[in-house]
Amino acid sequence: MSAKDRLEELRAKYAGAKGGEVKDPEFKKVSDLLFTGDHRKFPYAGVPTLLDAPAAPTTADGPNLDRLDIALVGVPMDLGVTNRPGARFGPRALRVIERIGPYNHALKTVPAGSRRIADIGDVPFHSRFDLDRSIQDIEDFYTKLHKAGVIPVSVGGDHSVTYPILKALGRERPVGMVHIDAHCDTAGEFEGAKFHHGGPFRHAVLDGVLDPERTIQIGIRGSAEFLWEFSYDAGMTVVHAEEIDSFGIEAVIAKAREVVGDGPTYVSLDVDGIDPAFAPGTGTPEVGGLTPREALQLLRGLAGLNIIGGDVVEVAPEYDATTNTVQVGAQMLFEILCLAALAPKR
């Protein structure tokens, strides 16, 4: 075909087409979700929700749960931080970030096209002051989600919130976990406080809800290494940040898939796992972390695993002058949502 004929063919096909007219079947599924003719929702208008999902505010035993496959949940609680506070504002900050999804070009998936998804709001807390009661509130809320068969994809809050989520999801059978973080978070009690963001996974293992031999912790680094002996003693697989370059991302993905196998698996991403050059808005930044591209590749490499939930935690927007951290956090949340949508249906 000559260049002139090719140009005429393109003109005939596209010259009068509207922006929402897409021919490719895969891309048309996305277009049909977004467009009415050539009009689509303004990304900067309307009531903000996590990943622009439909809003379905509910209590955990409300009428909306039986119509959902995946619930996006905010957990605005940071009473367990050891350094800079502010992660309680993480859910609100991620809700106002626009233009994340709905299509994942790498995984070729549209979560909203295959699963019933909604932002159901935030965990209802009885007290803004009581960490122990807040931990119980989270467990109670997620227990109801779990009993309803809804997969939770959550935004913290500090990392202490993951412990009660695991208690709810691993009650019948301990779960495996892919954990991306600068810190192993397997320390003991500090200053009379059992619950804090440095120890959720020690508690989860000792409570029998997290299987340490099906747990891999990726991106670990920094001066707190001496606190993490529980990870090694319990049989967790620890991949330090500096080892990722020598192993290669593909090898780390293969190891993660080997460790968690085909059993129920939770994904937890602390935004401080990302280097603070890209994500400074967090309470305990550690230089030398993953790039966002490496984190995306790691998460996408988990597609097809039996993902039963996940979270992004420790986004503290007041230290995030450029909104880079919130942008990174929202994108990671979308990747975890895609993993949940691609998981085998229960």
C-alpha positions as a printed NumPy array, in Angstrom:
array([[  0.   ,   0.   ,   0.   ],
       [  1.353,   3.398,  -0.946],
       [  1.777,   6.158,   1.615],
       [ -1.001,   8.113,  -0.075],
       [ -3.417,   5.171,   0.072],
       [ -2.492,   4.561,   3.685],
       [ -3.181,   8.213,   4.52 ],
       [ -6.586,   8.048,   2.819],
       [ -7.412,   4.901,   4.783],
       [ -6.535,   6.62 ,   8.068],
       [ -8.584,   9.666,   7.102],
       [-11.607,   7.525,   6.312],
       [-11.316,   5.711,   9.635],
       [-10.411,   8.518,  12.004],
       [-10.973,  11.985,  10.539],
       [-14.554,  12.302,  11.802],
       [-14.266,  10.04 ,  14.841],
       [-14.998,  11.342,  18.323],
       [-12.553,  10.908,  21.194],
       [-14.602,   8.11 ,  22.718],
       [-14.883,   6.1  ,  19.5  ],
       [-12.371,   3.283,  19.879],
       [-12.237,   0.305,  17.535],
       [ -9.871,  -2.073,  19.313],
       [-12.04 ,  -4.424,  21.465],
       [ -9.69 ,  -4.29 ,  24.454],
       [ -9.476,  -0.496,  24.452],
       [-13.202,  -0.155,  23.738],
       [-13.985,  -1.731,  27.107],
       [-12.121,   1.133,  28.747],
       [-13.666,   3.773,  26.538],
       [-17.18 ,   2.523,  27.231],
       [-16.554,   2.954,  30.971],
       [-15.411,   6.54 ,  30.576],
       [-17.173,   8.177,  27.654],
       [-20.672,   9.228,  26.72 ],
       [-20.178,  10.15 ,  23.103],
       [-17.157,  12.418,  23.195],
       [-17.789,  13.508,  26.784],
       [-16.144,  12.099,  29.867],
       [-16.221,  13.039,  33.521],
       [-13.986,  15.957,  34.463],
       [-11.145,  14.463,  36.548],
       [-11.064,  17.534,  38.782],
       [-14.815,  17.751,  39.495],
       [-17.268,  15.904,  41.67 ],
       [-16.852,  14.154,  45.017],
       [-13.373,  12.583,  45.238],
       [-13.081,   8.866,  45.93 ],
       [-10.241,   6.371,  46.034],
       [ -9.196,   5.611,  42.433],
       [-12.332,   7.385,  41.239],
       [-14.423,   4.375,  42.235],
       [-18.153,   4.801,  42.863],
       [-18.866,   6.05 ,  46.365],
       [-20.834,   3.625,  48.512],
       [-20.427,   4.804,  52.111],
       [-21.42 ,   2.049,  54.442],
       [-20.905,   0.478,  57.782],
       [-19.323,  -2.93 ,  57.445],
       [-22.679,  -4.686,  57.862],
       [-24.539,  -2.31 ,  55.578],
       [-26.592,  -3.231,  52.514],
       [-23.892,  -2.38 ,  49.977],
       [-21.537,  -5.244,  50.802],
       [-23.569,  -7.947,  49.11 ],
       [-23.204,  -6.019,  45.854],
       [-19.413,  -5.711,  46.009],
       [-16.436,  -7.861,  45.07 ],
       [-13.748,  -5.398,  46.177],
       [-14.023,  -2.566,  48.707],
       [-11.656,   0.381,  48.781],
       [-11.288,   1.484,  52.401],
       [ -9.593,   4.343,  54.207],
       [ -7.983,   3.686,  57.589],
       [ -7.136,   7.187,  58.893],
       [ -5.254,   6.244,  62.053],
       [ -1.602,   6.997,  62.904],
       [ -1.443,   6.569,  66.671],
       [  1.293,   3.937,  66.259],
       [  4.032,   6.058,  64.663],
       [  7.528,   6.228,  66.151],
       [  8.692,   9.33 ,  64.279],
       [  6.764,  11.88 ,  62.207],
       [  2.944,  11.733,  62.484],
       [  0.499,  12.549,  59.707],
       [ -0.417,   9.292,  57.961],
       [ -3.976,   9.726,  59.251],
       [ -4.356,  12.153,  56.353],
       [ -3.259,   9.558,  53.795],
       [ -6.727,   8.326,  52.741],
       [ -8.025,  11.839,  52.174],
       [ -4.928,  12.78 ,  50.184],
       [ -5.19 ,   9.73 ,  47.927],
       [ -8.849,  10.434,  47.273],
       [ -8.08 ,  13.775,  45.644],
       [ -5.408,  12.45 ,  43.269],
       [ -6.964,  12.234,  39.811],
       [ -6.309,  10.239,  36.641],
       [ -5.153,   6.937,  38.137],
       [ -6.603,   4.069,  36.102],
       [ -9.021,   2.71 ,  35.05 ],
       [ -6.823,   0.788,  32.572],
       [ -3.597,  -1.011,  33.419],
       [ -1.652,  -1.182,  30.173],
       [  0.986,  -3.593,  31.531],
       [ -1.505,  -6.113,  32.91 ],
       [ -4.072,  -5.356,  30.209],
       [ -6.885,  -5.185,  32.704],
       [ -9.73 ,  -2.876,  33.666],
       [-10.627,  -3.792,  37.259],
       [-13.941,  -1.928,  37.153],
       [-14.882,  -3.848,  34.01 ],
       [-14.692,  -7.262,  35.671],
       [-15.346,  -6.694,  39.376],
       [-17.88 ,  -4.71 ,  41.385],
       [-15.78 ,  -2.086,  43.147],
       [-16.64 ,   0.862,  45.398],
       [-15.042,   3.225,  47.873],
       [-16.971,   2.418,  51.04 ],
       [-15.423,   5.214,  53.077],
       [-13.312,   5.016,  56.231],
       [-13.194,   2.626,  59.152],
       [-15.407,   4.12 ,  61.879],
       [-13.29 ,   4.69 ,  64.979],
       [-14.639,   5.125,  68.479],
       [-11.733,   7.299,  69.596],
       [ -9.022,   9.428,  68.016],
       [ -6.875,   8.939,  71.138],
       [ -6.997,   5.214,  71.983],
       [ -4.638,   3.051,  69.894],
       [ -5.732,  -0.266,  71.417],
       [ -9.413,   0.483,  70.813],
       [ -8.618,   1.622,  67.255],
       [ -6.867,  -1.671,  66.541],
       [-10.001,  -3.492,  67.704],
       [-12.229,  -1.224,  65.596],
       [-10.223,  -2.126,  62.489],
       [-10.4  ,  -5.843,  63.212],
       [-14.16 ,  -5.702,  63.772],
       [-14.735,  -3.762,  60.547],
       [-12.623,  -6.057,  58.376],
       [-14.062,  -9.18 ,  59.947],
       [-17.457,  -8.136,  58.604],
       [-15.972,  -7.419,  55.18 ],
       [-14.304, -10.826,  55.164],
       [-17.479, -12.636,  56.183],
       [-19.295, -10.877,  53.346],
       [-16.727, -12.23 ,  50.87 ],
       [-15.468,  -8.757,  49.967],
       [-11.767,  -8.243,  49.186],
       [-10.429,  -5.165,  51.004],
       [ -7.916,  -2.845,  49.347],
       [ -6.985,  -0.208,  51.886],
       [ -5.151,   3.05 ,  52.487],
       [ -3.578,   3.827,  55.854],
       [ -2.805,   5.207,  58.246],
       [  0.425,   3.897,  59.745],
       [  1.539,   0.306,  59.363],
       [  0.037,  -0.804,  62.664],
       [ -3.319,  -0.929,  60.838],
       [ -2.249,  -4.003,  58.86 ],
       [ -2.113,  -6.193,  61.958],
       [ -5.867,  -6.134,  62.718],
       [ -6.628,  -6.489,  59.002],
       [ -4.549,  -9.687,  58.943],
       [ -6.323, -10.882,  62.093],
       [ -9.62 , -10.556,  60.26 ],
       [ -8.484, -12.153,  57.   ],
       [ -6.344, -14.922,  58.495],
       [ -8.712, -16.1  ,  61.183],
       [ -9.597, -19.386,  59.479],
       [ -6.252, -19.94 ,  57.737],
       [ -2.969, -18.026,  58.098],
       [ -2.205, -15.97 ,  55.014],
       [  1.018, -15.376,  53.136],
       [  2.28 , -11.888,  52.434],
       [  4.313,  -9.875,  49.959],
       [  5.582,  -6.913,  51.961],
       [  7.382,  -3.975,  50.317],
       [  8.949,  -1.69 ,  52.905],
       [ 12.155,  -0.152,  54.217],
       [ 11.546,  -1.917,  57.546],
       [ 10.562,  -5.469,  58.486],
       [  8.141,  -4.228,  61.173],
       [  8.681,  -7.27 ,  63.369],
       [  9.931,  -5.528,  66.529],
       [  8.616,  -6.098,  70.042],
       [  6.92 ,  -3.897,  72.595],
       [  8.295,  -0.39 ,  73.073],
       [  7.788,   1.781,  76.175],
       [  4.795,  -0.207,  77.351],
       [  3.073,  -0.093,  73.945],
       [  2.341,  -3.42 ,  72.29 ],
       [  0.823,  -1.888,  69.157],
       [  2.93 ,   0.369,  66.951],
       [  3.94 ,   0.522,  63.324],
       [  7.246,  -1.227,  63.982],
       [  5.762,  -4.546,  65.074],
       [  2.521,  -5.561,  63.315],
       [  3.914,  -8.659,  61.65 ],
       [  5.437, -10.139,  64.81 ],
       [  1.982,  -9.993,  66.393],
       [  0.339, -11.429,  63.271],
       [  2.705, -14.424,  63.243],
       [  2.356, -15.055,  66.977],
       [ -1.427, -14.862,  66.657],
       [ -1.329, -17.523,  63.96 ],
       [ -2.86 , -15.358,  61.226],
       [  0.302, -14.758,  59.157],
       [  2.437, -17.651,  57.886],
       [  6.065, -16.512,  58.181],
       [  7.318, -19.144,  55.76 ],
       [  4.945, -17.729,  53.153],
       [  6.057, -14.148,  53.805],
       [  8.616, -12.18 ,  51.804],
       [  9.809,  -8.708,  52.811],
       [ 11.346,  -6.647,  49.99 ],
       [ 13.336,  -3.405,  50.049],
       [ 14.559,  -3.657,  53.651],
       [ 17.316,  -1.226,  54.619],
       [ 18.414,   1.377,  57.132],
       [ 19.743,   1.541,  60.659],
       [ 16.917,  -0.441,  62.297],
       [ 18.16 ,  -3.817,  60.983],
       [ 19.077,  -4.876,  64.537],
       [ 15.361,  -4.872,  65.429],
       [ 14.315,  -7.439,  62.847],
       [ 15.719, -10.725,  64.176],
       [ 12.17 , -12.06 ,  64.52 ],
       [ 11.826, -12.048,  60.713],
       [ 14.817, -14.367,  60.328],
       [ 14.007, -16.533,  63.331],
       [ 10.422, -17.032,  62.185],
       [ 11.466, -18.054,  58.658],
       [ 10.475, -14.983,  56.675],
       [ 12.337, -14.294,  53.439],
       [ 14.062, -10.896,  53.626],
       [ 15.348,  -9.159,  50.494],
       [ 17.379,  -6.054,  51.25 ],
       [ 17.194,  -3.072,  48.935],
       [ 20.825,  -3.391,  47.905],
       [ 20.278,  -7.024,  46.938],
       [ 17.664,  -6.118,  44.344],
       [ 20.306,  -4.79 ,  41.954],
       [ 22.403,  -7.944,  42.198],
       [ 19.436, -10.339,  42.047],
       [ 17.445,  -8.425,  39.44 ],
       [ 13.755,  -7.614,  39.651],
       [ 12.678, -10.713,  37.732],
       [ 14.518, -12.943,  40.214],
       [ 12.878, -11.158,  43.138],
       [  9.465, -11.632,  41.526],
       [ 10.183, -15.322,  40.982],
       [ 11.247, -15.668,  44.607],
       [  8.113, -13.909,  45.825],
       [  5.893, -16.194,  43.79 ],
       [  7.789, -19.224,  45.076],
       [  7.482, -18.105,  48.701],
       [  3.749, -17.355,  48.734],
       [  2.73 , -20.16 ,  46.351],
       [ -0.938, -20.519,  45.49 ],
       [ -2.333, -19.933,  48.981],
       [ -4.19 , -16.814,  50.139],
       [ -1.818, -13.86 ,  50.   ],
       [ -1.911, -10.297,  51.276],
       [  0.082,  -7.436,  49.707],
       [  1.269,  -4.616,  51.96 ],
       [  3.209,  -1.639,  50.621],
       [  4.676,   0.914,  52.971],
       [  5.428,   3.998,  50.895],
       [  8.791,   4.317,  52.649],
       [  9.798,   1.257,  50.655],
       [ 10.111,   3.743,  47.801],
       [ 13.2  ,   5.954,  47.899],
       [ 12.45 ,   9.367,  49.452],
       [ 13.757,  11.015,  46.288],
       [ 10.427,   9.869,  44.814],
       [  8.256,   9.625,  47.938],
       [  9.406,  11.98 ,  50.709],
       [  5.982,  12.293,  52.336],
       [  6.257,   9.612,  54.98 ],
       [  7.075,   9.322,  58.662],
       [ 10.28 ,   7.263,  58.541],
       [ 12.057,   7.886,  55.213],
       [ 15.1  ,   5.745,  54.378],
       [ 17.517,   6.638,  51.586],
       [ 18.372,   3.915,  49.093],
       [ 14.939,   2.485,  48.323],
       [ 13.114,   1.235,  45.281],
       [ 12.223,   3.453,  42.381],
       [  8.533,   3.681,  41.519],
       [  9.242,   1.772,  38.306],
       [ 10.846,  -1.085,  40.249],
       [  7.895,  -1.197,  42.652],
       [  5.439,  -1.252,  39.758],
       [  7.33 ,  -4.094,  38.117],
       [  7.367,  -6.052,  41.37 ],
       [  3.646,  -5.665,  41.913],
       [  2.753,  -6.469,  38.324],
       [  4.845,  -9.606,  38.591],
       [  2.402, -10.923,  41.2  ],
       [ -0.534, -11.063,  38.777],
       [ -2.524, -14.268,  39.037],
       [ -1.668, -15.014,  42.665],
       [ -4.443, -15.652,  45.174],
       [ -4.603, -12.081,  46.456],
       [ -7.142, -11.713,  49.266],
       [ -6.414,  -8.104,  50.163],
       [ -3.791,  -5.397,  50.232],
       [ -2.883,  -1.957,  51.452],
       [ -0.771,   1.151,  50.925],
       [  0.291,   2.757,  54.194],
       [  2.382,   5.538,  55.739],
       [  1.564,   8.299,  53.232],
       [  1.917,  11.518,  55.243],
       [  0.97 ,  14.351,  52.89 ],
       [  2.188,  17.247,  55.027],
       [  5.783,  16.247,  54.171],
       [  4.905,  15.948,  50.48 ],
       [  5.321,  19.426,  49.052],
       [  5.14 ,  18.3  ,  45.419],
       [  2.415,  15.614,  45.884],
       [  4.884,  13.062,  44.477],
       [  4.29 ,  10.687,  47.38 ],
       [  0.527,  10.803,  47.03 ],
       [  0.812,  10.238,  43.283],
       [  3.087,   7.243,  43.854],
       [  0.84 ,   5.904,  46.604],
       [ -2.289,   6.147,  44.467],
       [ -0.608,   4.371,  41.58 ],
       [  0.56 ,   1.562,  43.874],
       [ -2.976,   1.298,  45.237],
       [ -4.283,   0.895,  41.704],
       [ -1.745,  -1.86 ,  41.026],
       [ -2.879,  -3.743,  44.128],
       [ -6.496,  -3.27 ,  43.057],
       [ -5.587,  -4.831,  39.706],
       [ -3.976,  -7.806,  41.468],
       [ -7.145,  -8.297,  43.518],
       [ -9.279,  -8.098,  40.387],
       [ -7.093, -10.647,  38.589],
       [ -7.027, -13.081,  41.516],
       [ -8.995, -16.313,  41.244],
       [-12.599, -15.653,  42.227],
       [-13.581, -17.078,  45.571]])
